[in-house]
Amino acid sequence: MLNFFSNMKDKIYNKAVVFLNHRFVRAMQYMGDAVAGRDQS
């Protein structure tokens, strides 16, 4: 039973990490585009 909860925790944690990393990368790209656009004008 303990192993089951451990596996569930790992799966949820992995999904959260992937989701947060994706959001972080998108935010960095958005900021990078904003800075690049500001530099061009």
GUGUSE-332679 format. One record per residue: x, y, z of N, C-alpha, C in turn; residue in one letter; residue number from 1. Coordinates in Angstrom, 3 decimals. Atoms other than C-alpha are relative to their C-alpha. Last residue first. Layout:
! residues N
- n_X  n_Y  n_Z  ca_X  ca_Y  ca_Z  c_X  c_Y  c_Z  code  pos
- X  Y  Z  X  Y  Z  X  Y  Z  A  NUM $
...
***
This chain:
! residues 41
- n_X  n_Y  n_Z  ca_X  ca_Y  ca_Z  c_X  c_Y  c_Z  code  pos
- 0.640  -1.280  0.290  12.024  49.784  -32.278  0.804  1.190  0.510  S  41 $
- 0.094  -0.283  1.426  14.168  46.677  -32.553  -0.541  1.396  -0.263  Q  40 $
- -1.319  -0.377  0.533  15.220  46.606  -28.893  -0.095  0.421  -1.464  D  39 $
- -0.318  -1.326  -0.515  11.619  46.717  -27.652  1.346  0.468  -0.571  R  38 $
- 0.849  -0.963  0.692  10.679  43.811  -29.881  0.327  1.419  0.437  G  37 $
- -0.517  -0.097  1.365  13.656  41.812  -28.591  -0.806  1.036  -0.781  A  36 $
- -1.267  -0.738  -0.065  12.652  42.550  -24.983  0.555  0.205  -1.409  V  35 $
- 0.331  -1.375  -0.371  9.056  41.498  -25.620  1.262  0.855  0.020  A  34 $
- 0.591  -0.646  1.176  10.183  38.376  -27.487  -0.298  1.464  0.294  D  33 $
- -1.065  -0.177  0.977  12.487  37.410  -24.619  -0.511  0.699  -1.245  G  32 $
- -0.809  -1.129  -0.460  9.715  38.002  -22.099  1.114  0.286  -0.997  M  31 $
- 0.836  -1.185  0.123  7.383  35.734  -24.078  0.793  1.236  0.401  Y  30 $
- 0.069  -0.321  1.426  10.096  33.098  -24.491  -0.786  1.292  -0.206  Q  29 $
- -1.317  -0.500  0.381  10.807  33.182  -20.747  0.000  0.407  -1.472  M  28 $
- -0.140  -1.339  -0.584  7.099  32.878  -19.950  1.338  0.613  -0.411  A  27 $
- 0.861  -0.900  0.774  6.745  29.940  -22.353  0.150  1.431  0.504  R  26 $
- -0.639  -0.192  1.305  9.744  28.220  -20.757  -0.826  0.971  -0.845  V  25 $
- -1.175  -0.840  -0.205  8.301  28.759  -17.280  0.680  0.297  -1.330  F  24 $
- 0.472  -1.360  -0.232  4.884  27.406  -18.268  1.178  0.956  0.110  R  23 $
- 0.581  -0.471  1.255  6.477  24.290  -19.753  -0.450  1.451  0.141  H  22 $
- -1.112  -0.285  0.910  8.695  23.826  -16.693  -0.524  0.562  -1.320  N  21 $
- -0.637  -1.247  -0.428  5.669  24.186  -14.427  1.151  0.367  -0.926  L  20 $
- 0.927  -1.109  0.236  3.716  21.544  -16.358  0.661  1.333  0.345  F  19 $
- 0.075  -0.201  1.455  6.662  19.135  -16.502  -0.876  1.203  -0.313  V  18 $
- -1.299  -0.535  0.432  7.306  19.560  -12.767  -0.029  0.299  -1.495  V  17 $
- -0.080  -1.388  -0.459  3.617  19.119  -11.904  1.290  0.645  -0.497  A  16 $
- 0.910  -0.789  0.836  3.369  15.981  -14.029  0.086  1.467  0.370  K  15 $
- -0.586  -0.103  1.340  6.489  14.535  -12.374  -0.885  0.851  -0.910  N  14 $
- -1.139  -0.914  -0.068  5.140  15.319  -8.901  0.605  0.205  -1.387  Y  13 $
- 0.553  -1.346  -0.143  1.794  13.699  -9.656  1.128  1.023  -0.014  I  12 $
- 0.669  -0.350  1.261  3.520  10.576  -10.966  -0.526  1.424  0.052  K  11 $
- -1.014  -0.229  1.030  5.957  10.429  -8.024  -0.651  0.437  -1.312  D  10 $
- -0.667  -1.259  -0.329  3.156  10.864  -5.473  1.027  0.348  -1.074  K  9 $
- 0.936  -1.067  0.334  1.132  8.123  -7.141  0.657  1.355  0.225  M  8 $
- 0.051  -0.098  1.463  4.137  5.784  -7.040  -0.925  1.134  -0.434  N  7 $
- -1.284  -0.548  0.431  4.722  6.492  -3.350  -0.005  0.182  -1.508  S  6 $
- 0.030  -1.438  -0.260  1.056  5.970  -2.590  1.280  0.670  -0.471  F  5 $
- 1.003  -0.598  0.885  1.147  2.567  -4.271  -0.019  1.517  0.175  F  4 $
- -0.609  -0.109  1.323  4.405  1.615  -2.536  -0.955  0.670  -0.971  N  3 $
- -0.905  -1.151  -0.063  2.834  2.362  0.852  0.637  0.234  -1.371  L  2 $
- 0.838  -1.201  0.000  0.000  0.000  0.000  0.874  1.252  0.000  M  1 $
***
